Amino acid sequence: MPSSMWNWRGYSVRYQYAGNNGPALVLVHGFGANSDHWRKNIPVLAKSYRVYAIDLIGYGYSDKPNPRQIKDDSFYTFETWATQLNEFCGEVVQDEAFFVCNSIGGVVGLQAAVTEPQICRGIIVLNISLRMLHIKKQPWYGRPFIRSFQRLLRDTAAGKLFFNAVATKESVRSILCQCYHDTSKVTDELVQIILNPGLEPGAAEVFLEFICYSGGPLPEELLPQVKCPVLIAWGDKDPWEPIEIGRNFGNFDSVEDFIVLPNVGHCPQDEAPHLVNPLVESFVARHAESSSATSAAN
């Protein structure tokens, strides 16, 4: 897949692209992943659309600035990534786009759509992060303990030891086998796709920064503010983001449908592309036609 680097505010950001015609799609990965996680989607979708997949700053093969060194403890936030996504559409895609997002990428996409509503034509979110560790979702008596644990990870050697234990082939494979229902899809290629960028300089600091990030927006706070259509699809065997809680998102006015993906885990785009790609195609075709008709009428 062709890939390139985009200079965003002095940082190098990697993205992949394919396709020459049709509406623009921007694919946004989840925590610890990168644009290679869409390798089963890009070639199929590129037959009908201009497809871009981005590595969010701090992930994949994009730069990983140390927030301590740039003296910005609020750098790795959904607001930052949303700004990056919108400016990517303006500078690289040079068009409005549909967002297709997995996990925390779903929160990024929603935040971007709320921040710059004229850019996003519609959003498909796959197993969006419920952010269960958010400070608002913790009982008041537990919050001081959570903050203490976060300080332990960020400010002592314990954090690096924890990261080093996670950043191995064995650990990555074990984690992926938890979140994929069909563990046969956890191949050596997939393990390397997730692991290799995590071995780059700065990856540990980004990892620890995010797992200590318990503020920022929640999906249920963003969905009422979104003006574009939203389609939610959910692998029903996701052990991290329970579908029983996720179903409630189907009640928001902006959500046109909530689709259950049977026997699929947390990363449907990679585990079940045969289910996800047709969903994307039908959603985009439907809304590309309706927005074109609206533009013609005006």
C-alpha positions as CSV (number, residue, x, y, z in Angstrom):
1,M,0.0,0.0,0.0
2,P,1.4,3.4,-0.9
3,S,2.4,5.4,2.2
4,S,3.7,8.9,2.8
5,M,4.7,11.3,5.5
6,W,2.8,14.5,6.2
7,N,4.4,17.3,8.1
8,W,1.9,18.3,10.8
9,R,2.9,21.2,13.0
10,G,6.6,20.2,12.7
11,Y,5.9,16.5,13.3
12,S,6.1,13.6,10.8
13,V,2.8,11.8,10.4
14,R,2.5,8.6,8.4
15,Y,-0.5,7.8,6.3
16,Q,-1.5,5.3,3.7
17,Y,-3.7,6.0,0.7
18,A,-5.3,4.2,-2.3
19,G,-8.0,4.8,-4.8
20,N,-8.5,7.7,-7.3
21,N,-12.3,8.2,-7.4
22,G,-15.3,8.7,-5.3
23,P,-15.9,10.2,-1.9
24,A,-13.0,10.4,0.6
25,L,-12.7,8.0,3.5
26,V,-10.4,8.4,6.5
27,L,-9.7,5.3,8.6
28,V,-8.7,5.9,12.2
29,H,-7.1,3.1,14.3
30,G,-7.5,2.3,18.0
31,F,-5.1,2.4,21.0
32,G,-1.8,0.8,20.3
33,A,-2.6,0.2,16.7
34,N,-1.8,2.0,13.4
35,S,-2.9,2.3,9.8
36,D,-1.7,-1.2,9.0
37,H,-4.6,-2.5,11.0
38,W,-6.8,-1.5,8.0
39,R,-4.8,-3.6,5.6
40,K,-7.8,-5.8,4.8
41,N,-10.1,-2.9,4.2
42,I,-8.1,-0.4,2.2
43,P,-7.7,-2.4,-1.1
44,V,-11.4,-3.3,-1.1
45,L,-12.7,0.2,-0.3
46,A,-10.3,1.8,-2.7
47,K,-12.2,0.2,-5.6
48,S,-15.0,2.8,-5.0
49,Y,-13.5,5.5,-2.8
50,R,-10.4,7.6,-2.1
51,V,-9.1,5.9,1.0
52,Y,-6.7,7.3,3.6
53,A,-5.5,5.7,6.8
54,I,-3.6,7.8,9.3
55,D,-1.2,7.0,12.1
56,L,-2.3,9.3,15.0
57,I,0.5,11.3,16.5
58,G,2.2,9.0,19.0
59,Y,1.3,5.8,17.3
60,G,2.4,3.7,14.4
61,Y,5.2,5.3,12.4
62,S,4.2,8.9,13.2
63,D,6.4,10.9,15.6
64,K,6.1,10.2,19.3
65,P,7.1,13.4,21.0
66,N,7.7,13.1,24.7
67,P,5.0,15.2,26.5
68,R,7.5,15.9,29.3
69,Q,10.0,17.3,26.9
70,I,7.6,19.5,25.1
71,K,6.2,20.6,28.4
72,D,2.7,19.8,27.4
73,D,0.9,17.3,29.7
74,S,-2.2,17.6,27.7
75,F,-0.7,16.7,24.3
76,Y,-2.0,13.2,23.9
77,T,-5.7,14.0,24.2
78,F,-8.8,13.5,22.0
79,E,-8.8,17.2,21.2
80,T,-5.2,17.0,19.9
81,W,-6.0,13.9,17.7
82,A,-9.3,15.5,16.5
83,T,-7.4,18.6,15.4
84,Q,-4.9,16.4,13.6
85,L,-7.6,14.5,11.8
86,N,-9.4,17.7,10.7
87,E,-6.2,19.3,9.5
88,F,-5.3,16.1,7.7
89,C,-8.6,16.4,5.8
90,G,-7.8,20.0,5.0
91,E,-4.2,19.6,3.9
92,V,-3.8,16.1,2.6
93,V,-7.3,14.9,1.6
94,Q,-8.3,18.4,0.6
95,D,-11.9,17.5,0.9
96,E,-14.6,16.6,3.4
97,A,-14.6,13.0,4.3
98,F,-16.3,10.0,5.9
99,F,-14.6,8.7,9.0
100,V,-14.3,5.0,9.7
101,C,-13.0,4.4,13.3
102,N,-12.2,1.7,15.7
103,S,-12.0,1.8,19.5
104,I,-10.5,5.1,20.7
105,G,-10.4,6.1,17.1
106,G,-14.2,6.4,17.4
107,V,-13.9,9.0,20.1
108,V,-11.3,10.9,17.9
109,G,-13.7,10.8,15.0
110,L,-16.7,12.1,17.1
111,Q,-14.6,14.8,18.6
112,A,-13.3,15.9,15.2
113,A,-16.9,16.0,13.9
114,V,-18.0,18.1,16.8
115,T,-15.1,20.5,16.5
116,E,-15.3,21.0,12.7
117,P,-18.8,19.7,11.6
118,Q,-18.3,20.9,8.0
119,I,-15.5,18.4,7.4
120,C,-17.2,15.1,8.4
121,R,-19.9,13.7,6.1
122,G,-20.6,10.7,8.3
123,I,-19.0,8.4,10.8
124,I,-18.9,4.6,11.2
125,V,-17.6,3.6,14.6
126,L,-16.6,0.0,15.3
127,N,-16.6,-1.0,19.0
128,I,-16.0,2.5,20.2
129,S,-14.1,2.9,23.4
130,L,-16.5,3.2,26.3
131,R,-13.7,4.8,28.4
132,M,-14.6,2.7,31.4
133,L,-11.5,4.0,33.3
134,H,-12.7,7.6,32.9
135,I,-12.6,9.5,36.2
136,K,-16.3,10.3,35.9
137,K,-17.1,6.5,35.8
138,Q,-15.2,5.8,39.0
139,P,-16.8,6.0,42.5
140,W,-15.7,9.0,44.4
141,Y,-13.9,6.9,47.0
142,G,-11.8,5.2,44.4
143,R,-10.6,8.3,42.6
144,P,-7.6,9.1,44.9
145,F,-6.4,5.5,44.4
146,I,-6.6,5.8,40.7
147,R,-4.6,9.0,40.6
148,S,-2.0,7.5,42.9
149,F,-1.7,4.5,40.6
150,Q,-1.4,6.7,37.6
151,R,1.4,8.7,39.2
152,L,3.2,5.5,40.1
153,L,3.1,4.5,36.4
154,R,4.1,7.9,34.9
155,D,6.6,9.1,37.5
156,T,8.5,6.0,38.6
157,A,10.4,3.1,37.0
158,A,7.3,0.9,37.5
159,G,5.8,2.3,34.3
160,K,8.7,1.4,32.1
161,L,8.8,-2.1,33.7
162,F,5.1,-2.5,32.9
163,F,5.6,-1.4,29.3
164,N,8.6,-3.6,28.8
165,A,6.5,-6.6,30.0
166,V,3.8,-5.7,27.5
167,A,6.0,-4.9,24.5
168,T,7.0,-8.5,23.7
169,K,5.7,-10.9,21.0
170,E,4.3,-13.2,23.6
171,S,2.4,-10.4,25.4
172,V,1.1,-8.8,22.3
173,R,-0.1,-12.2,21.0
174,S,-1.8,-12.9,24.3
175,I,-3.6,-9.5,24.4
176,L,-4.7,-9.9,20.8
177,C,-6.1,-13.4,21.5
178,Q,-8.2,-11.8,24.3
179,C,-9.8,-9.2,22.1
180,Y,-10.2,-11.3,18.9
181,H,-12.9,-13.9,19.2
182,D,-11.5,-15.9,16.2
183,T,-7.9,-16.3,17.5
184,S,-6.9,-17.9,14.1
185,K,-6.8,-14.3,12.9
186,V,-4.0,-13.4,15.3
187,T,-1.2,-14.2,12.9
188,D,2.5,-13.5,13.1
189,E,2.0,-10.6,10.7
190,L,-0.6,-9.0,13.0
191,V,1.6,-9.4,16.0
192,Q,4.4,-7.6,14.2
193,I,2.1,-4.9,12.9
194,I,1.2,-4.0,16.5
195,L,4.5,-4.7,18.2
196,N,7.1,-3.1,15.8
197,P,6.0,0.6,16.2
198,G,5.8,0.0,20.0
199,L,9.6,-0.7,20.0
200,E,10.4,2.7,18.5
201,P,11.8,5.5,20.7
202,G,9.1,7.4,22.6
203,A,6.5,4.6,22.4
204,A,6.7,3.8,26.1
205,E,6.1,7.4,27.1
206,V,3.0,7.6,24.8
207,F,1.7,4.3,26.1
208,L,2.0,5.4,29.8
209,E,0.6,8.8,29.0
210,F,-2.5,7.4,27.5
211,I,-3.3,4.8,30.1
212,C,-3.0,7.5,32.7
213,Y,-5.4,9.7,30.7
214,S,-8.7,9.5,32.6
215,G,-10.2,12.9,31.5
216,G,-11.5,14.2,28.2
217,P,-14.7,13.5,26.4
218,L,-16.9,10.5,26.6
219,P,-18.8,9.0,23.6
220,E,-22.1,9.7,25.3
221,E,-21.2,13.4,25.7
222,L,-20.1,13.7,22.0
223,L,-22.9,11.9,20.2
224,P,-25.6,14.4,21.1
225,Q,-23.5,17.2,19.6
226,V,-22.7,15.4,16.3
227,K,-24.5,16.8,13.2
228,C,-23.6,14.1,10.7
229,P,-25.1,10.6,10.5
230,V,-23.5,7.9,12.6
231,L,-23.5,4.2,12.1
232,I,-22.4,2.0,15.1
233,A,-21.3,-1.6,14.6
234,W,-20.2,-3.8,17.4
235,G,-18.5,-7.2,17.7
236,D,-20.7,-8.9,20.2
237,K,-17.8,-10.9,21.7
238,D,-15.7,-7.9,22.7
239,P,-14.4,-8.6,26.2
240,W,-13.2,-5.0,26.7
241,E,-16.2,-2.9,25.5
242,P,-19.3,-4.8,26.5
243,I,-22.0,-4.7,23.8
244,E,-24.7,-4.5,26.6
245,I,-23.4,-1.0,27.4
246,G,-22.7,-0.1,23.8
247,R,-26.3,-0.7,22.7
248,N,-27.4,2.4,24.6
249,F,-25.6,4.5,22.0
250,G,-28.2,3.4,19.5
251,N,-30.8,5.7,21.2
252,F,-29.0,8.9,20.2
253,D,-30.7,10.9,17.4
254,S,-27.5,11.1,15.4
255,V,-27.1,7.3,15.3
256,E,-29.1,5.9,12.4
257,D,-28.4,2.3,13.2
258,F,-26.7,-0.1,15.7
259,I,-25.5,-3.2,14.0
260,V,-24.4,-6.4,15.9
261,L,-21.5,-8.3,14.4
262,P,-22.0,-11.8,15.6
263,N,-19.0,-13.8,17.0
264,V,-16.6,-10.9,16.5
265,G,-14.3,-9.2,19.0
266,H,-12.9,-5.7,19.5
267,C,-11.4,-5.1,16.1
268,P,-14.0,-6.1,13.5
269,Q,-12.2,-4.4,10.6
270,D,-9.4,-6.9,10.9
271,E,-11.2,-9.9,12.3
272,A,-14.3,-9.7,10.1
273,P,-13.5,-7.5,7.1
274,H,-16.1,-9.4,5.1
275,L,-18.8,-7.9,7.4
276,V,-17.3,-4.5,7.8
277,N,-16.4,-3.6,4.2
278,P,-20.0,-4.0,2.9
279,L,-21.3,-1.9,5.8
280,V,-18.9,0.9,5.0
281,E,-19.8,0.7,1.3
282,S,-23.5,0.9,1.8
283,F,-23.3,3.6,4.4
284,V,-21.1,5.8,2.3
285,A,-23.0,5.2,-0.9
286,R,-26.3,6.1,0.8
287,H,-25.0,9.3,2.3
288,A,-22.9,10.4,-0.6
289,E,-26.0,10.2,-2.8
290,S,-28.2,12.1,-0.3
291,S,-25.6,14.8,0.2
292,S,-25.1,15.1,-3.5
293,A,-28.8,15.5,-4.0
294,T,-29.0,18.1,-1.3
295,S,-26.1,20.1,-2.9
296,A,-27.8,19.9,-6.3
297,A,-31.1,21.2,-4.8
298,N,-29.3,24.1,-3.3
